[in-house]
Amino acid sequence: MPAREELLNSIIDMTQKMLDHAQQQEWEALNLLEEKRRTLITAFFDQQKTLSDAHQISIQTIIQLDEKTQQLVTTKRNDVGQSIQSLGQKRHVHSAYADTLKYGQ
């Protein structure tokens, strides 16, 4: 099993790549990396429960990168939600118009 430092460096690298994927709107690639990263995080904490100062600093870096990624994901999710809502409204207007033509009202 890799040393904790190697695991932590891999987790940081993956977290940065996840942010890169989010910035490029490559959602499937982001999800795949997140699954792999979760495995490494589990392995990291399974090895030993105590954290050195260097580990804590690295974990803070991971948290900061995650927050940036989460902001991008939330923004995109909200955009998609608004698009879906807009489509629903257009469909409702179209249906009302079609009913008006059909029934002559």
Backbone atoms as SQL, in Angstrom:
CREATE TABLE atoms (id INTEGER PRIMARY KEY, chain TEXT, resi INTEGER, resn TEXT, atom TEXT, x REAL, y REAL, z REAL);
INSERT INTO atoms VALUES
  (1, 'A', 1, 'MET', 'N', 0.850, -1.182, 0.000),
  (2, 'A', 1, 'MET', 'CA', 0.000, 0.000, 0.000),
  (3, 'A', 1, 'MET', 'C', 0.892, 1.242, 0.000),
  (4, 'A', 2, 'PRO', 'N', 0.562, 2.237, -0.785),
  (5, 'A', 2, 'PRO', 'CA', 1.390, 3.443, -0.863),
  (6, 'A', 2, 'PRO', 'C', 1.441, 4.169, 0.484),
  (7, 'A', 3, 'ALA', 'N', 2.505, 4.895, 0.679),
  (8, 'A', 3, 'ALA', 'CA', 2.645, 5.702, 1.886),
  (9, 'A', 3, 'ALA', 'C', 1.558, 6.771, 1.902),
  (10, 'A', 4, 'ARG', 'N', 1.257, 7.222, 3.092),
  (11, 'A', 4, 'ARG', 'CA', 0.194, 8.229, 3.246),
  (12, 'A', 4, 'ARG', 'C', 0.481, 9.482, 2.419),
  (13, 'A', 5, 'GLU', 'N', 1.748, 9.872, 2.350),
  (14, 'A', 5, 'GLU', 'CA', 2.098, 11.078, 1.590),
  (15, 'A', 5, 'GLU', 'C', 1.810, 10.882, 0.108),
  (16, 'A', 6, 'GLU', 'N', 2.117, 9.678, -0.400),
  (17, 'A', 6, 'GLU', 'CA', 1.816, 9.377, -1.802),
  (18, 'A', 6, 'GLU', 'C', 0.311, 9.404, -2.051),
  (19, 'A', 7, 'LEU', 'N', -0.427, 8.810, -1.128),
  (20, 'A', 7, 'LEU', 'CA', -1.890, 8.829, -1.259),
  (21, 'A', 7, 'LEU', 'C', -2.413, 10.256, -1.255),
  (22, 'A', 8, 'LEU', 'N', -1.929, 11.047, -0.328),
  (23, 'A', 8, 'LEU', 'CA', -2.395, 12.424, -0.227),
  (24, 'A', 8, 'LEU', 'C', -2.040, 13.225, -1.474),
  (25, 'A', 9, 'ASN', 'N', -0.846, 13.024, -2.007),
  (26, 'A', 9, 'ASN', 'CA', -0.465, 13.708, -3.248),
  (27, 'A', 9, 'ASN', 'C', -1.356, 13.272, -4.408),
  (28, 'A', 10, 'SER', 'N', -1.677, 11.997, -4.472),
  (29, 'A', 10, 'SER', 'CA', -2.580, 11.505, -5.526),
  (30, 'A', 10, 'SER', 'C', -3.968, 12.099, -5.370),
  (31, 'A', 11, 'ILE', 'N', -4.425, 12.213, -4.127),
  (32, 'A', 11, 'ILE', 'CA', -5.745, 12.806, -3.871),
  (33, 'A', 11, 'ILE', 'C', -5.764, 14.266, -4.303),
  (34, 'A', 12, 'ILE', 'N', -4.705, 14.993, -3.983),
  (35, 'A', 12, 'ILE', 'CA', -4.622, 16.407, -4.398),
  (36, 'A', 12, 'ILE', 'C', -4.617, 16.507, -5.923),
  (37, 'A', 13, 'ASP', 'N', -3.828, 15.678, -6.582),
  (38, 'A', 13, 'ASP', 'CA', -3.781, 15.686, -8.052),
  (39, 'A', 13, 'ASP', 'C', -5.153, 15.400, -8.647),
  (40, 'A', 14, 'MET', 'N', -5.818, 14.389, -8.112),
  (41, 'A', 14, 'MET', 'CA', -7.156, 14.045, -8.615),
  (42, 'A', 14, 'MET', 'C', -8.143, 15.173, -8.370),
  (43, 'A', 15, 'THR', 'N', -8.043, 15.808, -7.214),
  (44, 'A', 15, 'THR', 'CA', -8.951, 16.906, -6.878),
  (45, 'A', 15, 'THR', 'C', -8.742, 18.077, -7.835),
  (46, 'A', 16, 'GLN', 'N', -7.496, 18.371, -8.169),
  (47, 'A', 16, 'GLN', 'CA', -7.206, 19.432, -9.139),
  (48, 'A', 16, 'GLN', 'C', -7.755, 19.063, -10.512),
  (49, 'A', 17, 'LYS', 'N', -7.579, 17.806, -10.913),
  (50, 'A', 17, 'LYS', 'CA', -8.113, 17.361, -12.203),
  (51, 'A', 17, 'LYS', 'C', -9.637, 17.430, -12.212),
  (52, 'A', 18, 'MET', 'N', -10.263, 17.141, -11.072),
  (53, 'A', 18, 'MET', 'CA', -11.719, 17.256, -10.983),
  (54, 'A', 18, 'MET', 'C', -12.156, 18.702, -11.210),
  (55, 'A', 19, 'LEU', 'N', -11.426, 19.639, -10.622),
  (56, 'A', 19, 'LEU', 'CA', -11.724, 21.054, -10.838),
  (57, 'A', 19, 'LEU', 'C', -11.542, 21.411, -12.305),
  (58, 'A', 20, 'ASP', 'N', -10.470, 20.919, -12.913),
  (59, 'A', 20, 'ASP', 'CA', -10.242, 21.173, -14.340),
  (60, 'A', 20, 'ASP', 'C', -11.403, 20.647, -15.180),
  (61, 'A', 21, 'HIS', 'N', -11.867, 19.444, -14.866),
  (62, 'A', 21, 'HIS', 'CA', -13.000, 18.866, -15.601),
  (63, 'A', 21, 'HIS', 'C', -14.260, 19.709, -15.404),
  (64, 'A', 22, 'ALA', 'N', -14.480, 20.182, -14.191),
  (65, 'A', 22, 'ALA', 'CA', -15.651, 21.027, -13.929),
  (66, 'A', 22, 'ALA', 'C', -15.568, 22.323, -14.734),
  (67, 'A', 23, 'GLN', 'N', -14.376, 22.904, -14.809),
  (68, 'A', 23, 'GLN', 'CA', -14.204, 24.143, -15.571),
  (69, 'A', 23, 'GLN', 'C', -14.464, 23.916, -17.061),
  (70, 'A', 24, 'GLN', 'N', -14.183, 22.700, -17.535),
  (71, 'A', 24, 'GLN', 'CA', -14.411, 22.358, -18.945),
  (72, 'A', 24, 'GLN', 'C', -15.793, 21.734, -19.168),
  (73, 'A', 25, 'GLN', 'N', -16.576, 21.648, -18.094),
  (74, 'A', 25, 'GLN', 'CA', -17.905, 21.040, -18.114),
  (75, 'A', 25, 'GLN', 'C', -17.860, 19.594, -18.605),
  (76, 'A', 26, 'GLU', 'N', -16.850, 18.879, -18.170),
  (77, 'A', 26, 'GLU', 'CA', -16.685, 17.459, -18.482),
  (78, 'A', 26, 'GLU', 'C', -17.176, 16.669, -17.266),
  (79, 'A', 27, 'TRP', 'N', -18.501, 16.570, -17.151),
  (80, 'A', 27, 'TRP', 'CA', -19.125, 16.055, -15.935),
  (81, 'A', 27, 'TRP', 'C', -18.893, 14.554, -15.740),
  (82, 'A', 28, 'GLU', 'N', -18.915, 13.796, -16.798),
  (83, 'A', 28, 'GLU', 'CA', -18.704, 12.354, -16.667),
  (84, 'A', 28, 'GLU', 'C', -17.285, 12.054, -16.187),
  (85, 'A', 29, 'ALA', 'N', -16.309, 12.753, -16.745),
  (86, 'A', 29, 'ALA', 'CA', -14.918, 12.568, -16.321),
  (87, 'A', 29, 'ALA', 'C', -14.751, 12.971, -14.858),
  (88, 'A', 30, 'LEU', 'N', -15.421, 14.035, -14.459),
  (89, 'A', 30, 'LEU', 'CA', -15.361, 14.483, -13.071),
  (90, 'A', 30, 'LEU', 'C', -15.915, 13.394, -12.150),
  (91, 'A', 31, 'ASN', 'N', -17.051, 12.814, -12.506),
  (92, 'A', 31, 'ASN', 'CA', -17.664, 11.764, -11.682),
  (93, 'A', 31, 'ASN', 'C', -16.775, 10.536, -11.567),
  (94, 'A', 32, 'LEU', 'N', -16.152, 10.147, -12.659),
  (95, 'A', 32, 'LEU', 'CA', -15.269, 8.979, -12.624),
  (96, 'A', 32, 'LEU', 'C', -14.079, 9.210, -11.699),
  (97, 'A', 33, 'LEU', 'N', -13.493, 10.395, -11.795),
  (98, 'A', 33, 'LEU', 'CA', -12.361, 10.725, -10.920),
  (99, 'A', 33, 'LEU', 'C', -12.795, 10.774, -9.458),
  (100, 'A', 34, 'GLU', 'N', -13.977, 11.283, -9.206),
  (101, 'A', 34, 'GLU', 'CA', -14.457, 11.387, -7.827),
  (102, 'A', 34, 'GLU', 'C', -14.586, 9.998, -7.205),
  (103, 'A', 35, 'GLU', 'N', -15.050, 9.031, -7.977),
  (104, 'A', 35, 'GLU', 'CA', -15.168, 7.659, -7.474),
  (105, 'A', 35, 'GLU', 'C', -13.798, 7.080, -7.141),
  (106, 'A', 36, 'LYS', 'N', -12.834, 7.297, -8.013),
  (107, 'A', 36, 'LYS', 'CA', -11.472, 6.811, -7.766),
  (108, 'A', 36, 'LYS', 'C', -10.860, 7.508, -6.555),
  (109, 'A', 37, 'ARG', 'N', -11.097, 8.800, -6.462),
  (110, 'A', 37, 'ARG', 'CA', -10.546, 9.578, -5.354),
  (111, 'A', 37, 'ARG', 'C', -11.125, 9.113, -4.020),
  (112, 'A', 38, 'ARG', 'N', -12.400, 8.785, -4.015),
  (113, 'A', 38, 'ARG', 'CA', -13.045, 8.317, -2.785),
  (114, 'A', 38, 'ARG', 'C', -12.341, 7.074, -2.243),
  (115, 'A', 39, 'THR', 'N', -11.927, 6.186, -3.147),
  (116, 'A', 39, 'THR', 'CA', -11.199, 4.979, -2.757),
  (117, 'A', 39, 'THR', 'C', -9.870, 5.343, -2.099),
  (118, 'A', 40, 'LEU', 'N', -9.166, 6.313, -2.672),
  (119, 'A', 40, 'LEU', 'CA', -7.887, 6.744, -2.101),
  (120, 'A', 40, 'LEU', 'C', -8.075, 7.423, -0.747),
  (121, 'A', 41, 'ILE', 'N', -9.122, 8.203, -0.622),
  (122, 'A', 41, 'ILE', 'CA', -9.388, 8.869, 0.656),
  (123, 'A', 41, 'ILE', 'C', -9.641, 7.833, 1.745),
  (124, 'A', 42, 'THR', 'N', -10.423, 6.817, 1.405),
  (125, 'A', 42, 'THR', 'CA', -10.676, 5.738, 2.368),
  (126, 'A', 42, 'THR', 'C', -9.372, 5.050, 2.755),
  (127, 'A', 43, 'ALA', 'N', -8.536, 4.758, 1.766),
  (128, 'A', 43, 'ALA', 'CA', -7.246, 4.107, 2.042),
  (129, 'A', 43, 'ALA', 'C', -6.364, 4.994, 2.918),
  (130, 'A', 44, 'PHE', 'N', -6.387, 6.289, 2.668),
  (131, 'A', 44, 'PHE', 'CA', -5.583, 7.225, 3.451),
  (132, 'A', 44, 'PHE', 'C', -5.975, 7.165, 4.927),
  (133, 'A', 45, 'PHE', 'N', -7.267, 7.243, 5.204),
  (134, 'A', 45, 'PHE', 'CA', -7.709, 7.263, 6.592),
  (135, 'A', 45, 'PHE', 'C', -7.705, 5.883, 7.241),
  (136, 'A', 46, 'ASP', 'N', -7.720, 4.827, 6.448),
  (137, 'A', 46, 'ASP', 'CA', -7.629, 3.475, 7.009),
  (138, 'A', 46, 'ASP', 'C', -6.240, 3.179, 7.548),
  (139, 'A', 47, 'GLN', 'N', -5.232, 3.830, 6.998),
  (140, 'A', 47, 'GLN', 'CA', -3.847, 3.551, 7.409),
  (141, 'A', 47, 'GLN', 'C', -3.558, 4.023, 8.823),
  (142, 'A', 48, 'GLN', 'N', -4.044, 5.197, 9.147),
  (143, 'A', 48, 'GLN', 'CA', -3.740, 5.773, 10.458),
  (144, 'A', 48, 'GLN', 'C', -4.706, 6.919, 10.690),
  (145, 'A', 49, 'LYS', 'N', -5.138, 7.080, 11.902),
  (146, 'A', 49, 'LYS', 'CA', -6.141, 8.109, 12.192),
  (147, 'A', 49, 'LYS', 'C', -5.527, 9.477, 12.501),
  (148, 'A', 50, 'THR', 'N', -4.294, 9.511, 12.977),
  (149, 'A', 50, 'THR', 'CA', -3.695, 10.795, 13.342),
  (150, 'A', 50, 'THR', 'C', -3.171, 11.510, 12.099),
  (151, 'A', 51, 'LEU', 'N', -3.205, 12.829, 12.171),
  (152, 'A', 51, 'LEU', 'CA', -2.760, 13.660, 11.053),
  (153, 'A', 51, 'LEU', 'C', -1.626, 14.567, 11.494),
  (154, 'A', 52, 'SER', 'N', -0.604, 14.631, 10.667),
  (155, 'A', 52, 'SER', 'CA', 0.486, 15.578, 10.924),
  (156, 'A', 52, 'SER', 'C', 0.041, 16.963, 10.460),
  (157, 'A', 53, 'ASP', 'N', 0.813, 17.964, 10.797),
  (158, 'A', 53, 'ASP', 'CA', 0.510, 19.323, 10.330),
  (159, 'A', 53, 'ASP', 'C', 0.524, 19.384, 8.810),
  (160, 'A', 54, 'ALA', 'N', 1.482, 18.690, 8.189),
  (161, 'A', 54, 'ALA', 'CA', 1.561, 18.674, 6.722),
  (162, 'A', 54, 'ALA', 'C', 0.316, 18.024, 6.127),
  (163, 'A', 55, 'HIS', 'N', -0.163, 16.968, 6.762),
  (164, 'A', 55, 'HIS', 'CA', -1.392, 16.313, 6.286),
  (165, 'A', 55, 'HIS', 'C', -2.571, 17.276, 6.373),
  (166, 'A', 56, 'GLN', 'N', -2.656, 17.993, 7.481),
  (167, 'A', 56, 'GLN', 'CA', -3.762, 18.927, 7.667),
  (168, 'A', 56, 'GLN', 'C', -3.729, 20.043, 6.623),
  (169, 'A', 57, 'ILE', 'N', -2.552, 20.520, 6.290),
  (170, 'A', 57, 'ILE', 'CA', -2.425, 21.558, 5.257),
  (171, 'A', 57, 'ILE', 'C', -2.860, 21.000, 3.903),
  (172, 'A', 58, 'SER', 'N', -2.448, 19.783, 3.606),
  (173, 'A', 58, 'SER', 'CA', -2.848, 19.154, 2.340),
  (174, 'A', 58, 'SER', 'C', -4.353, 18.950, 2.282),
  (175, 'A', 59, 'ILE', 'N', -4.931, 18.559, 3.390),
  (176, 'A', 59, 'ILE', 'CA', -6.384, 18.361, 3.436),
  (177, 'A', 59, 'ILE', 'C', -7.108, 19.685, 3.233),
  (178, 'A', 60, 'GLN', 'N', -6.564, 20.763, 3.777),
  (179, 'A', 60, 'GLN', 'CA', -7.148, 22.097, 3.540),
  (180, 'A', 60, 'GLN', 'C', -7.109, 22.448, 2.056),
  (181, 'A', 61, 'THR', 'N', -6.024, 22.110, 1.392),
  (182, 'A', 61, 'THR', 'CA', -5.909, 22.344, -0.051),
  (183, 'A', 61, 'THR', 'C', -6.998, 21.572, -0.795),
  (184, 'A', 62, 'ILE', 'N', -7.197, 20.333, -0.412),
  (185, 'A', 62, 'ILE', 'CA', -8.228, 19.508, -1.038),
  (186, 'A', 62, 'ILE', 'C', -9.604, 20.127, -0.821),
  (187, 'A', 63, 'ILE', 'N', -9.867, 20.573, 0.388),
  (188, 'A', 63, 'ILE', 'CA', -11.158, 21.192, 0.698),
  (189, 'A', 63, 'ILE', 'C', -11.369, 22.445, -0.146),
  (190, 'A', 64, 'GLN', 'N', -10.346, 23.271, -0.285),
  (191, 'A', 64, 'GLN', 'CA', -10.464, 24.497, -1.083),
  (192, 'A', 64, 'GLN', 'C', -10.746, 24.177, -2.554),
  (193, 'A', 65, 'LEU', 'N', -10.039, 23.195, -3.090),
  (194, 'A', 65, 'LEU', 'CA', -10.282, 22.792, -4.479),
  (195, 'A', 65, 'LEU', 'C', -11.703, 22.239, -4.636),
  (196, 'A', 66, 'ASP', 'N', -12.130, 21.436, -3.663),
  (197, 'A', 66, 'ASP', 'CA', -13.486, 20.887, -3.698),
  (198, 'A', 66, 'ASP', 'C', -14.542, 21.979, -3.671),
  (199, 'A', 67, 'GLU', 'N', -14.327, 23.004, -2.865),
  (200, 'A', 67, 'GLU', 'CA', -15.286, 24.100, -2.797),
  (201, 'A', 67, 'GLU', 'C', -15.424, 24.789, -4.151),
  (202, 'A', 68, 'LYS', 'N', -14.313, 25.000, -4.835),
  (203, 'A', 68, 'LYS', 'CA', -14.357, 25.611, -6.171),
  (204, 'A', 68, 'LYS', 'C', -15.114, 24.712, -7.147),
  (205, 'A', 69, 'THR', 'N', -14.851, 23.412, -7.080),
  (206, 'A', 69, 'THR', 'CA', -15.536, 22.467, -7.951),
  (207, 'A', 69, 'THR', 'C', -17.031, 22.461, -7.653),
  (208, 'A', 70, 'GLN', 'N', -17.383, 22.448, -6.374),
  (209, 'A', 70, 'GLN', 'CA', -18.783, 22.444, -5.986),
  (210, 'A', 70, 'GLN', 'C', -19.511, 23.701, -6.464),
  (211, 'A', 71, 'GLN', 'N', -18.840, 24.830, -6.443),
  (212, 'A', 71, 'GLN', 'CA', -19.440, 26.069, -6.942),
  (213, 'A', 71, 'GLN', 'C', -19.771, 25.938, -8.426),
  (214, 'A', 72, 'LEU', 'N', -18.846, 25.385, -9.196),
  (215, 'A', 72, 'LEU', 'CA', -19.083, 25.203, -10.634),
  (216, 'A', 72, 'LEU', 'C', -20.224, 24.219, -10.881),
  (217, 'A', 73, 'VAL', 'N', -20.242, 23.138, -10.132),
  (218, 'A', 73, 'VAL', 'CA', -21.299, 22.135, -10.292),
  (219, 'A', 73, 'VAL', 'C', -22.654, 22.736, -9.926),
  (220, 'A', 74, 'THR', 'N', -22.708, 23.476, -8.834),
  (221, 'A', 74, 'THR', 'CA', -23.964, 24.099, -8.406),
  (222, 'A', 74, 'THR', 'C', -24.463, 25.096, -9.441),
  (223, 'A', 75, 'THR', 'N', -23.568, 25.899, -9.974),
  (224, 'A', 75, 'THR', 'CA', -23.943, 26.876, -10.999),
  (225, 'A', 75, 'THR', 'C', -24.524, 26.167, -12.221),
  (226, 'A', 76, 'LYS', 'N', -23.858, 25.109, -12.671),
  (227, 'A', 76, 'LYS', 'CA', -24.338, 24.378, -13.846),
  (228, 'A', 76, 'LYS', 'C', -25.677, 23.707, -13.559),
  (229, 'A', 77, 'ARG', 'N', -25.802, 23.118, -12.375),
  (230, 'A', 77, 'ARG', 'CA', -27.063, 22.461, -12.012),
  (231, 'A', 77, 'ARG', 'C', -28.208, 23.483, -12.010),
  (232, 'A', 78, 'ASN', 'N', -27.954, 24.671, -11.468),
  (233, 'A', 78, 'ASN', 'CA', -28.977, 25.714, -11.467),
  (234, 'A', 78, 'ASN', 'C', -29.326, 26.152, -12.882),
  (235, 'A', 79, 'ASP', 'N', -28.315, 26.268, -13.744),
  (236, 'A', 79, 'ASP', 'CA', -28.554, 26.638, -15.144),
  (237, 'A', 79, 'ASP', 'C', -29.426, 25.596, -15.839),
  (238, 'A', 80, 'VAL', 'N', -29.120, 24.335, -15.616),
  (239, 'A', 80, 'VAL', 'CA', -29.904, 23.260, -16.224),
  (240, 'A', 80, 'VAL', 'C', -31.328, 23.287, -15.677),
  (241, 'A', 81, 'GLY', 'N', -31.470, 23.510, -14.384),
  (242, 'A', 81, 'GLY', 'CA', -32.805, 23.593, -13.780),
  (243, 'A', 81, 'GLY', 'C', -33.624, 24.718, -14.378),
  (244, 'A', 82, 'GLN', 'N', -32.993, 25.856, -14.594),
  (245, 'A', 82, 'GLN', 'CA', -33.699, 26.989, -15.195),
  (246, 'A', 82, 'GLN', 'C', -34.086, 26.680, -16.638),
  (247, 'A', 83, 'SER', 'N', -33.223, 25.995, -17.361),
  (248, 'A', 83, 'SER', 'CA', -33.533, 25.624, -18.743),
  (249, 'A', 83, 'SER', 'C', -34.724, 24.668, -18.793),
  (250, 'A', 84, 'ILE', 'N', -34.745, 23.715, -17.884),
  (251, 'A', 84, 'ILE', 'CA', -35.856, 22.764, -17.831),
  (252, 'A', 84, 'ILE', 'C', -37.151, 23.485, -17.473),
  (253, 'A', 85, 'GLN', 'N', -37.069, 24.395, -16.518),
  (254, 'A', 85, 'GLN', 'CA', -38.251, 25.157, -16.129),
  (255, 'A', 85, 'GLN', 'C', -38.749, 26.001, -17.303),
  (256, 'A', 86, 'SER', 'N', -37.841, 26.607, -18.031),
  (257, 'A', 86, 'SER', 'CA', -38.209, 27.412, -19.190),
  (258, 'A', 86, 'SER', 'C', -38.880, 26.561, -20.258),
  (259, 'A', 87, 'LEU', 'N', -38.351, 25.374, -20.484),
  (260, 'A', 87, 'LEU', 'CA', -38.978, 24.468, -21.449),
  (261, 'A', 87, 'LEU', 'C', -40.387, 24.090, -21.023),
  (262, 'A', 88, 'GLY', 'N', -40.563, 23.853, -19.730),
  (263, 'A', 88, 'GLY', 'CA', -41.890, 23.522, -19.211),
  (264, 'A', 88, 'GLY', 'C', -42.873, 24.666, -19.424),
  (265, 'A', 89, 'GLN', 'N', -42.416, 25.885, -19.207),
  (266, 'A', 89, 'GLN', 'CA', -43.268, 27.051, -19.408),
  (267, 'A', 89, 'GLN', 'C', -43.629, 27.209, -20.885),
  (268, 'A', 90, 'LYS', 'N', -42.660, 26.984, -21.756),
  (269, 'A', 90, 'LYS', 'CA', -42.922, 27.087, -23.198),
  (270, 'A', 90, 'LYS', 'C', -43.911, 26.023, -23.637),
  (271, 'A', 91, 'ARG', 'N', -43.768, 24.824, -23.087),
  (272, 'A', 91, 'ARG', 'CA', -44.681, 23.737, -23.419),
  (273, 'A', 91, 'ARG', 'C', -46.098, 24.086, -22.952),
  (274, 'A', 92, 'HIS', 'N', -46.220, 24.694, -21.780),
  (275, 'A', 92, 'HIS', 'CA', -47.524, 25.097, -21.261),
  (276, 'A', 92, 'HIS', 'C', -48.159, 26.153, -22.165),
  (277, 'A', 93, 'VAL', 'N', -47.382, 27.135, -22.579),
  (278, 'A', 93, 'VAL', 'CA', -47.885, 28.196, -23.471),
  (279, 'A', 93, 'VAL', 'C', -48.311, 27.590, -24.803),
  (280, 'A', 94, 'HIS', 'N', -47.482, 26.696, -25.345),
  (281, 'A', 94, 'HIS', 'CA', -47.811, 26.038, -26.605),
  (282, 'A', 94, 'HIS', 'C', -49.113, 25.248, -26.479),
  (283, 'A', 95, 'SER', 'N', -49.273, 24.532, -25.394),
  (284, 'A', 95, 'SER', 'CA', -50.482, 23.744, -25.161),
  (285, 'A', 95, 'SER', 'C', -51.700, 24.647, -25.055),
  (286, 'A', 96, 'ALA', 'N', -51.581, 25.751, -24.347),
  (287, 'A', 96, 'ALA', 'CA', -52.696, 26.690, -24.212),
  (288, 'A', 96, 'ALA', 'C', -53.064, 27.281, -25.569),
  (289, 'A', 97, 'TYR', 'N', -52.065, 27.614, -26.359),
  (290, 'A', 97, 'TYR', 'CA', -52.303, 28.161, -27.697),
  (291, 'A', 97, 'TYR', 'C', -52.990, 27.126, -28.584),
  (292, 'A', 98, 'ALA', 'N', -52.508, 25.890, -28.506),
  (293, 'A', 98, 'ALA', 'CA', -53.105, 24.812, -29.301),
  (294, 'A', 98, 'ALA', 'C', -54.553, 24.585, -28.890),
  (295, 'A', 99, 'ASP', 'N', -54.847, 24.643, -27.592),
  (296, 'A', 99, 'ASP', 'CA', -56.224, 24.476, -27.119),
  (297, 'A', 99, 'ASP', 'C', -57.107, 25.606, -27.629),
  (298, 'A', 100, 'THR', 'N', -56.565, 26.817, -27.651),
  (299, 'A', 100, 'THR', 'CA', -57.315, 27.970, -28.150),
  (300, 'A', 100, 'THR', 'C', -57.669, 27.772, -29.614),
  (301, 'A', 101, 'LEU', 'N', -56.726, 27.315, -30.402),
  (302, 'A', 101, 'LEU', 'CA', -56.985, 27.055, -31.834),
  (303, 'A', 101, 'LEU', 'C', -57.980, 25.913, -32.014),
  (304, 'A', 102, 'LYS', 'N', -57.842, 24.906, -31.212),
  (305, 'A', 102, 'LYS', 'CA', -58.697, 23.718, -31.320),
  (306, 'A', 102, 'LYS', 'C', -60.149, 24.003, -30.979),
  (307, 'A', 103, 'TYR', 'N', -60.344, 24.800, -29.912),
  (308, 'A', 103, 'TYR', 'CA', -61.704, 25.057, -29.429),
  (309, 'A', 103, 'TYR', 'C', -62.225, 26.434, -29.848),
  (310, 'A', 104, 'GLY', 'N', -61.396, 27.198, -30.529),
  (311, 'A', 104, 'GLY', 'CA', -61.821, 28.489, -31.045),
  (312, 'A', 104, 'GLY', 'C', -62.146, 29.515, -29.977),
  (313, 'A', 105, 'GLN', 'N', -61.492, 29.439, -28.855),
  (314, 'A', 105, 'GLN', 'CA', -61.802, 30.387, -27.764),
  (315, 'A', 105, 'GLN', 'C', -60.735, 31.426, -27.658);
